[in-house]
Amino acid sequence: MPKTPSAEPPLKVLVIDSREDRAAVVKDGVSSLQDAELIFIDNLDDIHSAIATTNPDVVIIDCDSPSRDTLESMRKVSQSNPKPIVMFVEESEPEFAREAIECGVSAYVVAGLKAERVRPVVDVAMLRFRLFHALRSELEKTKSDLAARKIIERAKGFLMEEKKLSEEEAYKLLRRSAMNEGKSILQIADNLLSVARLLKK
């Protein structure tokens, strides 16, 4: 009986490790992920470029001990191309774990690389990554909404002062202008404030 094709694309997993024996442990651990596409790279020097080139769904990094350069690469990834990142390290100073998390690493595991642990750690890292980015998106939207509200309030204040309108009348004028010009109230308010700044010069 033919196998029903999976509706979901295969999970692309980038494994970065200079040692083949450790990479083999990760491969065994990830083997339970159905249709997973594994990509192995043995160079820790330019992690940012490796992730940009392969565009994986999750990144697993194995190393003896993370260097400052490795953590800085994680920070660059987090800023420009965030991915769920799991780090398995042989040994680590306590402050490195905190710095790794701050640099965008989703799971940081010291002296715990075993095949049976890889899958659950990856699952938790991906879940934590999704939750974190959902919260960050919500925070960014809240900040954006607040900034837009401030612009509209300033535009209303300008109209109230210049045209001697009430707050409700000023808002209705902005809304009417937005409808007539096919723009958002924010765009109309921003344009109005730009003109007001020019007139004051």
N, C-alpha and C positions, 0 to 999 in steps of 0.2 A: 504494500500500500504506500503510495507516494507521500512523502513528508510535507505537511502543510507549511508553506513559507511563513517565517516570522513577520509580523506586521511592523515590528520595531527594527531599526537598523542595528547591526552588530555594535557592541560597545567597544570603542577604540581605546586601548590601554597602552600608554607609553611607559616603558620600564627603562629607567636610566641606572646603570650599574656597571662598574668597571670589572667586576668579578663574575665569571660565568657560573660559578657554583651558587652564588646568591641569586642570580637571575633565574636559575633553574628552580629554586625554591619558590620564587614568586610565580613562575609559570605554572608550577603544580598547584599553587594556591588559587590562581585565577582560572584554572581549567574548569571549575564548576560554573563559571559564567557562560551561559549559552551563547554561541556564535561570537564570542569575544575575539576581537582582532588585536593581537599583541604586536607591539613594535618595540624592538630592543635597541638601545643606544648605550655605548660604553664610555661616553665622554661627558664628564660633569662640568666641563669648562664653560660651555655656552648653553645652559639649560633654556634660557629665554628663546634663543633662535630655534632650538630643537622643538619646543612646544609650538612656536609660531609656524614652523614648517609642517609638522605632522597633524596639528589641530586635534589632539586627543580629547576623549571625554573625561578621562581621569589619568593622573600621572602618579607613578610609583617611583620613588627615588631611594636607592639603597647606597649607603656609604659607611665607611668606618667611623668618621666623625665629621659633622658639617663644618665647612669653612665659612668665613665671612663672605667670601665671593659667592658661595652657594646660596646663602641667605639673601644676599643682595639680588641675585638672579630671581629668587622667589618673589621679592618685592616688586621687581619689574614686571613679572608675569601677573601678579595680583593687580597692578595698576593698569596694564594695557590689554591683557588677554587672560582674565581670571579662569582658573580651572580647579577642580578638586585635586588636591595634592596630598599624597601620603608619603611620609618619610620614615624609613626604617634605618636606624643608626646603631652601630655597635656600641658606641659610648658617647657621652655628651655631658657637657657642663650644664648645671641647672638653668642658668640664664639663657642657654641656647634654645631650650624648649619654648620659653616665653617669646623670645625673638622670632622663632620660626612661625609661631601662631600669628604674631603681629605682622609678619611678612606674607601671610596668606596661606600658610600650610594648614590643611584641614585636620590632619591626624599626624601626630609625632610620637613614634614608638621607639623606645630605647631597649636594645638587647632583647627584642621579642619577635624576630623574624622566623616564623614557622609556617609551613604550608597551610595548616589548618586555621591560622589566624589571619591570613591575607584577605580572604573573602569578607569576613565580618568587619574587618578594619576598613576595607574599601567601601563597603555598604554604608557604614557610619559616616565616613568622610564625605561621601557624596550627599548624604542626607543633611549633614551639617552645612555643607557648601550651599545647598539649595535654600535652606532656612536662612542662612546668613545673608545671602543675596536678595532674598525676598524682603527681609527686614531693611536692608540697605536701600532697595528700590522704593520701599514705602517711605523711608526717611527722606530720600531725595525728592520724592513727589510732594511730601509735606512741606519741605523747604521751598520747592518751586511754587506751590500754591500760596504759601505765605508771602513770598516775594512778589507774586502777581497781585495779591490782595493789596499790598502796600502801594504798588504803582497805581492801581485803580483808585485807592483812597486819596493819593496825592493829586491825581487828575480831577477827582471830584472836588477836592479842596480848591484847586485852581479855578474851576468853573464857578464854584460858589462865590469866590472872591471877585472874579472878573465880571461875571454876569449877574451877580446878586441873586443866585438861585438857592433854593433849599437843597439839602442833601439828596432828597428823593428826586427832585427835578434835575439835578446834575447827573445822577445815575441814569435817569430816563434818557437824557440827551446823549450820553455815551452809548447806551444800548441802541438808540435810534440810529446814531451815526454808524455803529457797527453793522446793523442790519442793512442800511442803505449802501454801504461800501463793501459788503460781503466779507467783513473781517471780524475778528474776535474783539470783545470789549478791551481785552488786554492790549491788543495792537493799537486800537484807537487811543487808549489812555497813554501808551508809551509814545506814540507820535505826538500827541498833544503836549506832553511834558518836554519833548525834544524841541518843539516849536517855542514853548514858553522859555526854555533855556536860551535859545537863540535871541529872542526878543530882549532878554535881560542883558545881553552882552553890549 
